[in-house]
Amino acid sequence: MRIYLTILILILCIQSLAKANDIKDFDIDGVSVGESLLNYTSKNLIESKTKNFYPNSNEYYLIEFDSNELKFLETYSYIGVHLKKDDKKFLVASIKGMITYENDFEPCLDQKKIVVDSIKRTLSSSIEEKYTNNFNNLYGMSKAYISDFKVKDGFVRIWCTNWDNKTEDQQGWVDTLNIDLSDQIFLDWLNTKAYK
């Protein structure tokens, strides 16, 4: 029942964006790209979070919050926010909502398909770019199954990440469905510098 409710909430959230055409028109549980994270939580909480940098560049970092820390979260168990290093305004460059799938990857792909189909209907002028990413083999046999939709000044990205067993054990990571809103500058960095 929880899976069906989550799918319904995701579809309703996406359908409400039918008139959105700029990345800043989209939100993840109310938080949009370009806004200060300080509008939603304290500087102390932001600075207390572990900063997750990428293997080959530290220009941006990821911090994550769960629904116990941010009471306004309704749809997602966790959100991840990318911030630019040394940005004192804590402007959101990218935000993703995450739903976890421990030891059960197929339902993630099923939900991804439902979300992608809904986005195709609501963003009829945007074309899906579908591909996989193996993180340049930095995490063994792990792979992400990605769908991107271009909007003005950014992308809506939906993906399922299937971490291999060794990575799950070493990092404590689980497979996830992710819905990400990112500005174009951040994505250019992610695609050209973060893993290269």
Contacts in CASP RR format, 6 or more apart in sequence:
PFRMAT RR
TARGET T0000
AUTHOR 0000-0000-0000
METHOD contacts of the structure
MODEL  1
MRIYLTILILILCIQSLAKANDIKDFDIDGVSVGESLLNYTSKNLIESKT
KNFYPNSNEYYLIEFDSNELKFLETYSYIGVHLKKDDKKFLVASIKGMIT
YENDFEPCLDQKKIVVDSIKRTLSSSIEEKYTNNFNNLYGMSKAYISDFK
VKDGFVRIWCTNWDNKTEDQQGWVDTLNIDLSDQIFLDWLNTKAYK
3 107 0 8 1.000
3 111 0 8 1.000
6 75 0 8 1.000
6 99 0 8 1.000
6 111 0 8 1.000
7 111 0 8 1.000
7 114 0 8 1.000
7 115 0 8 1.000
9 74 0 8 1.000
9 75 0 8 1.000
10 75 0 8 1.000
10 111 0 8 1.000
10 114 0 8 1.000
10 115 0 8 1.000
10 118 0 8 1.000
10 179 0 8 1.000
11 114 0 8 1.000
11 115 0 8 1.000
11 118 0 8 1.000
13 75 0 8 1.000
14 115 0 8 1.000
14 118 0 8 1.000
14 119 0 8 1.000
14 122 0 8 1.000
15 118 0 8 1.000
15 121 0 8 1.000
15 122 0 8 1.000
17 25 0 8 1.000
17 26 0 8 1.000
17 122 0 8 1.000
17 123 0 8 1.000
18 122 0 8 1.000
18 123 0 8 1.000
19 25 0 8 1.000
20 26 0 8 1.000
20 123 0 8 1.000
20 151 0 8 1.000
21 151 0 8 1.000
21 152 0 8 1.000
22 151 0 8 1.000
22 152 0 8 1.000
22 153 0 8 1.000
23 33 0 8 1.000
23 151 0 8 1.000
23 152 0 8 1.000
23 153 0 8 1.000
23 154 0 8 1.000
23 155 0 8 1.000
23 156 0 8 1.000
23 181 0 8 1.000
23 182 0 8 1.000
23 183 0 8 1.000
23 184 0 8 1.000
24 32 0 8 1.000
24 33 0 8 1.000
24 34 0 8 1.000
24 153 0 8 1.000
25 32 0 8 1.000
25 151 0 8 1.000
26 32 0 8 1.000
26 33 0 8 1.000
26 151 0 8 1.000
26 156 0 8 1.000
26 181 0 8 1.000
27 181 0 8 1.000
28 75 0 8 1.000
28 76 0 8 1.000
28 79 0 8 1.000
28 95 0 8 1.000
28 96 0 8 1.000
28 97 0 8 1.000
28 179 0 8 1.000
28 181 0 8 1.000
29 72 0 8 1.000
29 73 0 8 1.000
29 74 0 8 1.000
29 75 0 8 1.000
29 76 0 8 1.000
29 79 0 8 1.000
29 97 0 8 1.000
30 72 0 8 1.000
31 37 0 8 1.000
31 40 0 8 1.000
31 79 0 8 1.000
31 81 0 8 1.000
31 92 0 8 1.000
31 95 0 8 1.000
32 92 0 8 1.000
32 95 0 8 1.000
32 181 0 8 1.000
33 92 0 8 1.000
33 93 0 8 1.000
33 94 0 8 1.000
33 95 0 8 1.000
33 154 0 8 1.000
33 181 0 8 1.000
33 182 0 8 1.000
33 183 0 8 1.000
34 91 0 8 1.000
34 92 0 8 1.000
34 93 0 8 1.000
34 183 0 8 1.000
35 91 0 8 1.000
35 92 0 8 1.000
36 89 0 8 1.000
36 90 0 8 1.000
36 91 0 8 1.000
36 92 0 8 1.000
37 46 0 8 1.000
37 81 0 8 1.000
37 83 0 8 1.000
37 90 0 8 1.000
37 91 0 8 1.000
37 92 0 8 1.000
38 46 0 8 1.000
38 89 0 8 1.000
38 90 0 8 1.000
40 70 0 8 1.000
40 72 0 8 1.000
41 65 0 8 1.000
41 69 0 8 1.000
41 70 0 8 1.000
43 90 0 8 1.000
45 65 0 8 1.000
45 69 0 8 1.000
46 63 0 8 1.000
46 83 0 8 1.000
46 90 0 8 1.000
49 63 0 8 1.000
49 64 0 8 1.000
49 65 0 8 1.000
50 63 0 8 1.000
51 61 0 8 1.000
51 62 0 8 1.000
51 63 0 8 1.000
52 61 0 8 1.000
52 62 0 8 1.000
52 63 0 8 1.000
52 64 0 8 1.000
53 60 0 8 1.000
53 61 0 8 1.000
54 60 0 8 1.000
54 190 0 8 1.000
54 193 0 8 1.000
54 194 0 8 1.000
54 195 0 8 1.000
55 138 0 8 1.000
55 194 0 8 1.000
55 195 0 8 1.000
56 193 0 8 1.000
56 194 0 8 1.000
56 195 0 8 1.000
56 196 0 8 1.000
57 189 0 8 1.000
57 193 0 8 1.000
57 194 0 8 1.000
58 85 0 8 1.000
59 84 0 8 1.000
59 85 0 8 1.000
59 189 0 8 1.000
59 193 0 8 1.000
60 82 0 8 1.000
60 83 0 8 1.000
60 84 0 8 1.000
60 85 0 8 1.000
60 93 0 8 1.000
60 94 0 8 1.000
60 186 0 8 1.000
60 189 0 8 1.000
60 190 0 8 1.000
60 194 0 8 1.000
61 82 0 8 1.000
61 83 0 8 1.000
61 85 0 8 1.000
62 80 0 8 1.000
62 81 0 8 1.000
62 82 0 8 1.000
63 80 0 8 1.000
63 81 0 8 1.000
63 83 0 8 1.000
64 78 0 8 1.000
64 79 0 8 1.000
64 80 0 8 1.000
64 81 0 8 1.000
64 98 0 8 1.000
65 73 0 8 1.000
65 78 0 8 1.000
65 79 0 8 1.000
65 80 0 8 1.000
65 81 0 8 1.000
66 73 0 8 1.000
66 77 0 8 1.000
66 78 0 8 1.000
67 73 0 8 1.000
67 76 0 8 1.000
67 77 0 8 1.000
67 78 0 8 1.000
70 79 0 8 1.000
73 79 0 8 1.000
75 97 0 8 1.000
76 97 0 8 1.000
76 98 0 8 1.000
76 99 0 8 1.000
77 98 0 8 1.000
77 99 0 8 1.000
77 100 0 8 1.000
78 97 0 8 1.000
78 98 0 8 1.000
78 100 0 8 1.000
79 95 0 8 1.000
79 96 0 8 1.000
79 97 0 8 1.000
79 98 0 8 1.000
80 95 0 8 1.000
80 96 0 8 1.000
80 97 0 8 1.000
80 98 0 8 1.000
81 92 0 8 1.000
81 94 0 8 1.000
81 95 0 8 1.000
82 92 0 8 1.000
82 93 0 8 1.000
82 94 0 8 1.000
82 95 0 8 1.000
82 182 0 8 1.000
82 186 0 8 1.000
83 90 0 8 1.000
83 91 0 8 1.000
83 92 0 8 1.000
83 93 0 8 1.000
84 91 0 8 1.000
84 93 0 8 1.000
93 182 0 8 1.000
93 183 0 8 1.000
93 185 0 8 1.000
93 186 0 8 1.000
94 180 0 8 1.000
94 181 0 8 1.000
94 182 0 8 1.000
94 183 0 8 1.000
94 186 0 8 1.000
94 187 0 8 1.000
94 190 0 8 1.000
95 180 0 8 1.000
95 181 0 8 1.000
95 182 0 8 1.000
96 157 0 8 1.000
96 178 0 8 1.000
96 179 0 8 1.000
96 180 0 8 1.000
96 181 0 8 1.000
97 178 0 8 1.000
97 179 0 8 1.000
97 180 0 8 1.000
98 176 0 8 1.000
98 177 0 8 1.000
98 178 0 8 1.000
99 108 0 8 1.000
99 111 0 8 1.000
99 176 0 8 1.000
99 177 0 8 1.000
100 174 0 8 1.000
100 175 0 8 1.000
100 176 0 8 1.000
101 107 0 8 1.000
101 108 0 8 1.000
101 160 0 8 1.000
101 174 0 8 1.000
101 175 0 8 1.000
101 176 0 8 1.000
101 177 0 8 1.000
102 174 0 8 1.000
102 175 0 8 1.000
103 175 0 8 1.000
104 175 0 8 1.000
105 160 0 8 1.000
105 162 0 8 1.000
105 175 0 8 1.000
108 160 0 8 1.000
108 162 0 8 1.000
108 175 0 8 1.000
108 176 0 8 1.000
108 177 0 8 1.000
109 145 0 8 1.000
109 160 0 8 1.000
111 177 0 8 1.000
112 145 0 8 1.000
112 147 0 8 1.000
112 158 0 8 1.000
112 159 0 8 1.000
112 160 0 8 1.000
112 177 0 8 1.000
115 158 0 8 1.000
115 177 0 8 1.000
115 179 0 8 1.000
116 128 0 8 1.000
116 147 0 8 1.000
116 158 0 8 1.000
119 126 0 8 1.000
119 128 0 8 1.000
119 147 0 8 1.000
119 149 0 8 1.000
119 156 0 8 1.000
119 158 0 8 1.000
120 128 0 8 1.000
123 149 0 8 1.000
123 151 0 8 1.000
123 156 0 8 1.000
126 149 0 8 1.000
126 150 0 8 1.000
126 151 0 8 1.000
127 149 0 8 1.000
127 150 0 8 1.000
128 147 0 8 1.000
128 148 0 8 1.000
128 149 0 8 1.000
129 147 0 8 1.000
129 148 0 8 1.000
129 149 0 8 1.000
129 150 0 8 1.000
130 146 0 8 1.000
130 147 0 8 1.000
130 148 0 8 1.000
131 146 0 8 1.000
131 148 0 8 1.000
132 143 0 8 1.000
132 144 0 8 1.000
132 145 0 8 1.000
132 146 0 8 1.000
133 143 0 8 1.000
133 144 0 8 1.000
133 146 0 8 1.000
134 140 0 8 1.000
134 141 0 8 1.000
134 142 0 8 1.000
134 143 0 8 1.000
134 144 0 8 1.000
135 142 0 8 1.000
135 143 0 8 1.000
135 144 0 8 1.000
135 195 0 8 1.000
136 195 0 8 1.000
136 196 0 8 1.000
138 195 0 8 1.000
139 163 0 8 1.000
139 164 0 8 1.000
139 167 0 8 1.000
139 171 0 8 1.000
140 164 0 8 1.000
140 166 0 8 1.000
140 167 0 8 1.000
141 164 0 8 1.000
142 161 0 8 1.000
142 162 0 8 1.000
142 163 0 8 1.000
142 164 0 8 1.000
142 167 0 8 1.000
143 161 0 8 1.000
143 162 0 8 1.000
144 159 0 8 1.000
144 160 0 8 1.000
144 161 0 8 1.000
144 162 0 8 1.000
145 159 0 8 1.000
145 160 0 8 1.000
145 162 0 8 1.000
146 157 0 8 1.000
146 158 0 8 1.000
146 159 0 8 1.000
147 157 0 8 1.000
147 158 0 8 1.000
147 159 0 8 1.000
148 155 0 8 1.000
148 156 0 8 1.000
148 157 0 8 1.000
149 155 0 8 1.000
149 156 0 8 1.000
149 157 0 8 1.000
153 183 0 8 1.000
153 184 0 8 1.000
154 181 0 8 1.000
154 182 0 8 1.000
154 183 0 8 1.000
154 184 0 8 1.000
154 187 0 8 1.000
155 180 0 8 1.000
155 181 0 8 1.000
155 182 0 8 1.000
155 184 0 8 1.000
155 187 0 8 1.000
156 179 0 8 1.000
156 180 0 8 1.000
156 181 0 8 1.000
157 178 0 8 1.000
157 179 0 8 1.000
157 180 0 8 1.000
157 181 0 8 1.000
157 182 0 8 1.000
157 187 0 8 1.000
158 177 0 8 1.000
158 178 0 8 1.000
158 179 0 8 1.000
158 180 0 8 1.000
159 177 0 8 1.000
159 178 0 8 1.000
159 180 0 8 1.000
160 175 0 8 1.000
160 176 0 8 1.000
160 177 0 8 1.000
160 178 0 8 1.000
161 175 0 8 1.000
161 176 0 8 1.000
161 178 0 8 1.000
162 175 0 8 1.000
163 171 0 8 1.000
163 173 0 8 1.000
163 174 0 8 1.000
163 175 0 8 1.000
167 173 0 8 1.000
168 174 0 8 1.000
182 190 0 8 1.000
END
